[in-house]
């Protein structure tokens, strides 16, 4: 069983027990988080697709660590002008362990026509 969730403007394919790195979330290590924007849910090989999200479905997780990404260096130089600028940036990230997928009794949408 797996789900596709949306958080921080990105989509992640997750299953129970996975560890993912997402954009920074509020909370301390050990705190619980819930992802309610579930785009797709697969149970027993039968996918359920949301329009755009699946009502009643959510993914539960636990914050493992608040960390920072690798350093990205931006360097600009204007030749013959004795002008240069160097900047560094590190993105704040959160490491989350997925503890469970809550389906909310979602029915599979395989082989069914969309409502008109």
HELIX and SHEET records of a PDB file:
SHEET    1   A 4 UNK A  10  UNK A  14  0                                        
SHEET    2   A 4 UNK A   2  UNK A   7 -1                                        
SHEET    3   A 4 UNK A  38  UNK A  43 -1                                        
SHEET    4   A 4 UNK A  46  UNK A  49 -1                                        
SHEET    1   B 4 UNK A  19  UNK A  23  0                                        
SHEET    2   B 4 UNK A  92  UNK A 102 -1                                        
SHEET    3   B 4 UNK A  58  UNK A  68 -1                                        
SHEET    4   B 4 UNK A  32  UNK A  35 -1                                        
SHEET    1   C 2 UNK A  72  UNK A  78  0                                        
SHEET    2   C 2 UNK A  83  UNK A  89 -1                                        
END                                                                             
